[in-house]
């Protein structure tokens, strides 16, 4: 159930609600043991640590990221924080030449996920 107290552009709310109902717990083919997943990615403009963040983590873990010129990670993004630049320097090392691939880093252990066993709304309950 999508929040009704927010303004939605055009028919977006109705369209999304119909799609979720057709695929989710209101659909004829719904199985609680094989719940569908809906994924919405806002490129960190609304959600922090989303799909883009995970993709970057995977790129670093697989050695797909290249060392920036002068090992200056702040050149890669105008929003790069000091902590972020230090973390990338630690992950890439200081012996890697500019534009060379950084060494792969070990992946962190996956976080435990919790899922509800029932088909429930994650939005605020409606007043009665």
Number of C-alpha atoms within 10 A of each C-alpha: 13 14 13 9 6 8 8 11 7 8 9 10 16 12 11 13 14 13 12 18 15 14 16 20 17 12 12 10 10 16 12 13 8 7 15 13 9 8 8 9 12 12 13 12 8 8 11 12 10 16 16 14 13 11 12 13 15 17 16 22 19 16 16 15 20 18 24 20 13 11 20 14 20 15 13 12 9 8 9 12 12 11 9 13 18 14 13 18 18 11 17 24 14 13 9 16 15 15 13 15 17 26 18 16 16 11 11 8 6 6 6 5 5 6 6 8 9 10 13 9 9 10 9 9 9 7 4 3
